[in-house]
Amino acid sequence: MKQIDITRALLLLHRRVVKELKKEDLFKKVVPTIRKIVKCDGCAILLVENGKISVAACTGFSKNLRSMKLSSLFWPISHILKTGKGLFVQDIKNSRFGGCLPENCEMKAIMCVPVKLNGRVAGIIHLDSKKADAFTTKDFDFVKLISSELSSIIERSLLYSEVEQLSIKDHLTGCYNRRNLYHDLKKRIEECRRYKKVFSVIMIDFDNFKKYNDRFGHSRGDALLKSICGKLRKILRKADSIYRYGGDEFVVLLPETNKDGARVCAKRLEENIEKMNKRIDENTKITLSTGVAGYPEDGSTPASLIKIADRQMYKNKAAKKSAQGLI
């Protein structure tokens, strides 16, 4: 590969990824571009996060690489994590790594180059070939250049991710914010309308929260909100999302769940928080009041669904106070 070819290749890579800010979309464009420039059978970008290895993007593999459990003990990964240096083997079978090949593996030549962020191995560019002597030192140098470029691109992507998270999440509780609730509800309605699916929302209000704030102060009140939201996340499914609607009101979005299922979920949330028994005094404790609305029977817009759930929540709150002889 001549110097002019390397320059053209880098320019091509930049043109394809410069507008991408999300890591997932970025890697999907980088992998086929590398594979096109450096002739290889398989190309993948692996991410290294908290000791875990995941496949960010891949192409050209006979097996689904994403479904495989990749370990830091796998010899190319282990070598890079230990040394921080790339790996370039022209004939694996007759190298010191020959005995490490998985059964039925067709790799004969391999290149792996680390992608570093602040001196730490954050990713690995992997290329392999079914032919021995498939790569040249020029190819290896080029992939090292790509890794350097990729590290700056990933840094930009991570910065974007942080800014994006700040724009859609409540800084105190870590729940999604009200703006993002309406955005997600619109998307969910469009999807359910197209595929004839259902979903439900639960409106949640913390009973006696104002009394708690008045007695213990906003700092303790904030800590209570964070604590209860953490508990709610553990109870909910991974597919469910929780949003801070305002003050001590929250909304839970339950995909592919009808109203009956949402009522069961709401009851479970109420019971679990009551067990926490955040008692203020002998007669007052923090509990939840909830209201449920379902798509499509209760509305076909975010506003209409929220309105129904909110109305039901206040109705249930009033019934609870009546039963306790408070009204």
FIKOLSE-823854 format. One record per residue (C-alpha): x, y, z. Coordinates in steps of 0.25 Angstrom, whole numbers, padded with zeros to 4 digits, always signed. Layout:
residues N
XYZ
...
This chain:
residues 327
+0000+0000+0000
+0006+0013-0005
+0006+0026+0004
-0004+0032-0006
-0013+0020-0004
-0012+0021+0011
-0016+0036+0010
-0028+0033+0001
-0032+0022+0010
-0032+0031+0022
-0040+0042+0015
-0050+0031+0011
-0052+0027+0025
-0053+0041+0030
-0064+0044+0019
-0072+0032+0023
-0072+0034+0038
-0070+0049+0041
-0085+0051+0042
-0087+0039+0051
-0087+0042+0066
-0094+0030+0071
-0084+0018+0074
-0093+0008+0068
-0095+0015+0055
-0080+0019+0054
-0075+0005+0056
-0084-0001+0045
-0078+0008+0035
-0064+0007+0039
-0063-0009+0038
-0067-0010+0024
-0058+0001+0020
-0046-0005+0026
-0050-0018+0020
-0051-0012+0006
-0037-0005+0008
-0029-0017+0014
-0033-0029+0007
-0038-0039+0018
-0048-0050+0020
-0053-0045+0034
-0053-0031+0041
-0058-0027+0054
-0057-0016+0065
-0057-0021+0079
-0060-0013+0091
-0053-0015+0104
-0061-0009+0116
-0059-0013+0131
-0052-0026+0127
-0063-0030+0117
-0062-0032+0102
-0073-0029+0093
-0074-0028+0078
-0077-0014+0073
-0078-0018+0058
-0073-0029+0049
-0074-0034+0035
-0069-0046+0027
-0070-0057+0038
-0077-0070+0035
-0082-0071+0049
-0090-0060+0057
-0078-0054+0064
-0088-0046+0073
-0094-0058+0079
-0080-0064+0083
-0075-0062+0097
-0062-0055+0095
-0052-0056+0107
-0040-0047+0111
-0033-0061+0111
-0035-0063+0096
-0020-0062+0091
-0021-0050+0082
-0029-0042+0092
-0020-0047+0104
-0007-0043+0097
-0012-0029+0094
-0018-0026+0108
-0004-0031+0114
+0005-0024+0105
-0003-0012+0099
+0003-0016+0086
-0003-0021+0073
-0002-0035+0067
+0002-0038+0053
+0003-0053+0050
+0004-0058+0035
+0003-0073+0038
-0004-0076+0051
-0003-0091+0050
+0012-0091+0050
+0014-0080+0060
+0014-0080+0075
-0001-0078+0075
-0004-0090+0066
-0009-0098+0078
-0018-0088+0082
-0027-0088+0070
-0042-0092+0073
-0047-0105+0066
-0051-0104+0052
-0045-0090+0051
-0041-0086+0037
-0032-0074+0041
-0018-0075+0035
-0014-0060+0036
-0018-0050+0046
-0016-0035+0050
-0021-0029+0063
-0018-0015+0067
-0022-0008+0080
-0030+0005+0080
-0026+0013+0093
-0033+0024+0101
-0024+0031+0111
-0014+0020+0110
-0024+0009+0113
-0028-0002+0103
-0043+0002+0100
-0044-0007+0087
-0038-0016+0077
-0038-0016+0062
-0038-0030+0057
-0035-0035+0043
-0033-0049+0039
-0031-0057+0026
-0033-0072+0021
-0020-0070+0014
-0006-0070+0020
+0003-0058+0017
-0010-0050+0013
-0005-0037+0020
+0007-0028+0018
+0014-0019+0028
+0008-0007+0020
-0006-0013+0024
-0002-0014+0038
+0004+0000+0038
-0009+0005+0032
-0018-0002+0042
-0010+0004+0053
-0013+0018+0047
-0027+0014+0047
-0027+0011+0061
-0021+0024+0064
-0032+0031+0056
-0042+0022+0063
-0038+0026+0077
-0041+0041+0074
-0054+0038+0067
-0058+0029+0079
-0055+0040+0089
-0064+0050+0081
-0075+0039+0081
-0073+0037+0096
-0074+0052+0098
-0087+0052+0090
-0093+0041+0097
-0090+0048+0111
-0097+0061+0105
-0108+0053+0099
-0111+0046+0113
-0111+0059+0120
-0122+0064+0110
-0131+0052+0112
-0129+0049+0127
-0133+0055+0140
-0119+0059+0147
-0124+0055+0161
-0131+0042+0159
-0125+0037+0147
-0139+0034+0141
-0142+0039+0127
-0148+0053+0127
-0162+0058+0123
-0157+0063+0109
-0152+0049+0106
-0165+0043+0111
-0173+0050+0100
-0163+0046+0090
-0163+0031+0094
-0178+0031+0094
-0179+0036+0080
-0170+0026+0075
-0177+0015+0083
-0190+0019+0077
-0185+0019+0063
-0179+0005+0065
-0192-0001+0072
-0201+0006+0061
-0193-0001+0050
-0191-0015+0056
-0204-0015+0064
-0197-0016+0078
-0201-0011+0091
-0194-0003+0102
-0198+0003+0116
-0193+0014+0125
-0194+0016+0140
-0194+0029+0146
-0188+0029+0160
-0189+0040+0171
-0181+0039+0185
-0191+0040+0196
-0187+0050+0207
-0174+0054+0200
-0177+0069+0203
-0178+0066+0218
-0165+0058+0217
-0158+0070+0210
-0164+0080+0220
-0159+0072+0232
-0145+0067+0227
-0142+0077+0217
-0139+0076+0202
-0126+0069+0203
-0133+0057+0210
-0144+0058+0200
-0135+0057+0188
-0128+0045+0195
-0142+0038+0197
-0146+0040+0182
-0133+0034+0177
-0134+0022+0187
-0148+0019+0183
-0145+0021+0168
-0134+0011+0170
-0144+0001+0176
-0154+0003+0165
-0143+0000+0154
-0140-0013+0161
-0155-0017+0161
-0157-0013+0147
-0153-0021+0134
-0141-0017+0126
-0151-0013+0115
-0158-0004+0124
-0155+0011+0125
-0157+0021+0136
-0158+0036+0134
-0158+0047+0144
-0171+0055+0140
-0169+0066+0150
-0166+0068+0165
-0170+0054+0172
-0178+0049+0160
-0173+0038+0151
-0177+0031+0139
-0174+0016+0135
-0175+0012+0121
-0178-0003+0119
-0176-0008+0105
-0185-0020+0100
-0193-0019+0113
-0208-0018+0113
-0216-0011+0124
-0218-0023+0133
-0203-0026+0133
-0200-0011+0136
-0210-0012+0148
-0202-0024+0153
-0189-0017+0151
-0194-0004+0158
-0199-0012+0170
-0186-0019+0171
-0179-0005+0171
-0188+0000+0182
-0186-0012+0191
-0171-0012+0190
-0169+0002+0193
-0179+0001+0205
-0170-0010+0210
-0158+0000+0210
-0167+0007+0220
-0161+0021+0220
-0168+0025+0232
-0168+0040+0236
-0176+0039+0249
-0185+0029+0255
-0197+0032+0246
-0190+0036+0233
-0181+0028+0223
-0177+0029+0209
-0185+0021+0199
-0189+0021+0185
-0202+0024+0178
-0203+0019+0163
-0212+0021+0151
-0212+0013+0138
-0215+0016+0124
-0214+0006+0112
-0212+0008+0097
-0220+0008+0089
-0233+0008+0097
-0230+0020+0106
-0224+0029+0095
-0215+0030+0083
-0207+0042+0087
-0196+0044+0098
-0205+0055+0104
-0218+0047+0104
-0211+0034+0111
-0204+0043+0121
-0217+0050+0124
-0225+0037+0127
-0213+0031+0135
-0212+0044+0143
-0227+0045+0146
-0228+0030+0150
-0216+0032+0159
-0223+0044+0166
-0236+0036+0167
-0228+0024+0174
-0221+0034+0183
-0234+0040+0188
-0240+0026+0190
-0227+0023+0199
-0229+0035+0207
-0244+0032+0209
-0241+0018+0214
-0231+0024+0224
-0241+0034+0229
-0233+0046+0224
-0244+0052+0216
